[in-house]
Amino acid sequence: MWGVIIPIVTLIVGLIIGFIVGVFYLRSQLTKMQNDPETLQKMAKQMGYNMNKQQMQKAQQMMKNQNFAKPRRK
């Protein structure tokens, strides 16, 4: 019986911890991107977009308005 319960519990705990770590990593990457225009430019090129200065400034402004650093509370 324990041979079935322990792997299932371990899988669930691993998924929860992995999700939490992934959220914090993504949030830190987005925060870094809004402060570093070169990172934003690199990401845009990887997606197939070439952004000029005006588009870069607009994208950075949009990201700053999103405020990824702090979670929103209702």
C-alpha positions as CSV (number, residue, x, y, z in Angstrom):
1,M,0.0,0.0,0.0
2,W,2.8,2.5,0.9
3,G,4.5,1.6,-2.4
4,V,1.6,3.4,-4.2
5,I,0.9,6.2,-1.8
6,I,4.5,7.6,-1.4
7,P,5.2,8.0,-5.2
8,I,1.8,9.7,-5.7
9,V,2.4,12.1,-2.8
10,T,6.0,12.7,-4.0
11,L,4.7,13.5,-7.5
12,I,2.1,16.0,-6.2
13,V,4.6,17.7,-3.9
14,G,7.2,17.9,-6.7
15,L,4.7,19.4,-9.1
16,I,3.7,22.1,-6.5
17,I,7.3,23.0,-5.7
18,G,8.2,23.0,-9.4
19,F,5.3,25.4,-10.2
20,I,6.3,27.8,-7.4
21,V,10.0,27.8,-8.5
22,G,8.9,28.4,-12.1
23,V,6.7,31.3,-11.1
24,F,9.5,33.0,-9.2
25,Y,12.0,32.4,-12.0
26,L,9.6,33.8,-14.6
27,R,8.9,36.8,-12.5
28,S,12.6,37.5,-12.0
29,Q,13.3,37.2,-15.7
30,L,10.4,39.6,-16.6
31,T,11.7,42.1,-14.0
32,K,15.2,41.8,-15.4
33,M,13.8,42.3,-18.9
34,Q,12.0,45.5,-18.1
35,N,15.2,47.0,-16.7
36,D,17.5,45.8,-19.5
37,P,16.5,46.8,-23.0
38,E,19.1,44.4,-24.6
39,T,17.4,41.4,-23.0
40,L,14.1,42.6,-24.4
41,Q,15.6,43.1,-27.8
42,K,17.1,39.6,-27.7
43,M,13.8,38.1,-26.8
44,A,12.0,40.0,-29.6
45,K,14.6,38.8,-32.2
46,Q,14.1,35.2,-31.0
47,M,10.4,35.6,-31.7
48,G,11.2,37.0,-35.1
49,Y,10.5,40.7,-34.5
50,N,12.9,43.6,-35.2
51,M,12.0,46.5,-32.9
52,N,13.1,50.1,-33.4
53,K,13.8,52.5,-30.5
54,Q,10.2,53.7,-30.3
55,Q,8.8,50.2,-30.2
56,M,11.4,49.2,-27.5
57,Q,10.4,52.2,-25.4
58,K,6.7,51.4,-25.7
59,A,7.4,47.7,-24.8
60,Q,9.4,48.7,-21.8
61,Q,6.7,51.1,-20.6
62,M,4.1,48.4,-21.0
63,M,6.2,46.0,-18.9
64,K,6.8,48.7,-16.2
65,N,3.0,49.2,-16.0
66,Q,2.5,45.5,-15.5
67,N,4.6,45.6,-12.3
68,F,5.9,42.0,-12.4
69,A,7.9,42.5,-9.2
70,K,5.0,42.4,-6.8
71,P,1.9,40.2,-6.9
72,R,-1.4,41.9,-7.3
73,R,-3.8,41.7,-4.4
74,K,-7.5,42.2,-4.5
